[in-house]
Amino acid sequence: MSEHDRNDPAYWRPVPSLPEFSVSRFGDVRGKRGRLRKVSENGRGYRHFGAFRNGKYTHVRVGALVAEAFIGPKPPGKFVTHLNGIKHDDRASNLAYVTKSQAQKMSFKRNPWRVCRGSTHPCSKLTEEQVRWIIENHKKGSSEFGIQPLARRFGVANYTIRKIINGQSWLHV
């Protein structure tokens, strides 16, 4: 029998929290009649399907069910993560329970360029060029290039200019 034989009973495990479903170690889902369920990707790339849980229709993530069936119940304070970073890869060997902190560290190691800082941050009012100009032109106590006039000029708080001047923010510039 091949490793991917869907008729092999060892291929499937029941989901304790949703006993009407079973999952494979490769991320397949089937209902109580044995038919494969259609799964789709949500807007964030995770595979899910619709099911009734506690009398309400909800979307259930496939990865969470595979982890529950093949790794065990989710410990309190832990999350399911995809070890290779591919959100639709719901193989049991690719899933693990981690803390939020561990998940963030893993995400940063996989995608260090996604860090939002400087002008790439959605709330940023300044560009790197403007920050360089502020650092170069600031004159303590000046009526034109002091903290307050610069804050007014760029539409930011005095605190923002002070942190730039003191080297506490925009450190990458």
N, C-alpha and C positions, 0 to 999 in steps of 0.2 A: 504494500500500500504506500502511495506517495505521501510526502510530508504535507502536501496541500490538498489531500483528499477530504472534501467537505462531507462525505458520508461516514468518515471515521468518527466514532463517538468520542475519542480522545481529543479530537479537533475542537470540540465545543465544550463550553462550561456555562452553567446557569449563572445568572446575575442575581445575587442575593437580594438586592433592593428592588429589583423588578423581575420576579420569578417567572413572568410570562415570556421573558426573553432569554436567549443564550447568545454568547459571543464566542468568536474564534480568537486564537492568539494572533491572528493577522488582521483583526479589526472588522470581521464580517459580523452581521447581526441577523438573527432569525427569530421569528415569532414562535408561539406555542404550537402552531401547526407545521413548523419546520420550514416555512418559506423564508427566503432571504428578504430582509427589509431594505427598502430604498433609503439610502442616506444621501445627504447633500451637505455642502459646505456653507457655513454661515458667513457673514461679512468679514469676519476676522480670520477665516481659513480653517476653523475647526469643523470636523465632520459631526453631524448630528442627525437625529430623526425625531419624528413626532410620536409621542406616547401619552397614555393617560397615567398620571401618577397622583395618588390620593384623590381620585375622582376629577382631576383637572387635566386638561390637555396641555402638555408642555413639550419643549424641545430638550432632548437629552443628548449630551455629548458622548460620542462613541468611546473616546479615549478613557473617560471616567468609568464606563462600564467594563471595558477590557481590563483596566487596572484593578477594579473591584473583584473581578472574577479570577484573574491570574496572579495578582500580587497580594490581594487581601483587602479587608475593609480600610477605608481612608482614616488615618489617625487624625485626631483633632488638631487643628492649626496647620495642616499640611494641604498641599495642592498637587494635582497631577501635572507633571511636566513631560514634554517630549525631549528626550535626551539629545537628539540630533537637531532640534530646533525646527523640524518640519511638522507643522501643526496638523497636517492631514495624515501623517504616518502613525497610525494607531496600533502598530504591532506591540504585543506585550513586552517584547525585549527592548522597545524604545521608550517605555513609560516608567516613571518613578514617582514616588511621593516625596516632595521637598517642602521646606518652609518657604515663605514669601521671599525672605532674604536670599536663600539659596537660588531660587528661581531668577531673581534679579541679577545675581552675580553670574549665573550661567548665561543669561540673555546678553549681558554686557560682554562676556568673553566671546560669544558668537558674533555679536554685532556692535563692536565698539564705535563705529561711525554713526550710530543712531542716537548718540548722546545729544540732547538738546541743550545747547549753551550758546551764549552770544546772540547774534541776530537770527539764528535758526530756531530759537525758542519762540513759541507762538505769542507770548506776551511781551516780547522785547520791543522797546520803543527806540532803541539805538542800534546803529550799525557799528561794526568793528572800526570803520574809518572815522566815524564820529567820536568813538571812545579814544582813539589815538590822538585826534585833534584836541579833545578835552585834556588829556594827560600832558600834551606838549604845550598848550596855551594857558593852563591854569596858573593864576598868580594869587597867592594868599592875600586876602583882604582887598583885592582889586574891585573897583565898582563895575568893571566890564568883564573881568575874567575870574572873579571869585566864585565860590560855590553857589551862592544864590543866583547871580546873573546867569551862570551857565545852566543851572537847573531850569530857570525861566526860558532861556533860549532854546533848550532841547525838549521842553515839556515834560520833565521828569522831576522827581522829588529831590530836595537837597540831599537827603540821605543817599540816594543813588550816586550823585556826583561825589559825595564824601567817600563812599566805598570804592569808587573808581580811583580817586586820587590817593587813597591810603593803601591801594593794592589788595583790597579785600574782595573785589568782584572783577569780572572780565580779566581774569588772570591769564587767559590764553592770548591776549592781545599784546 
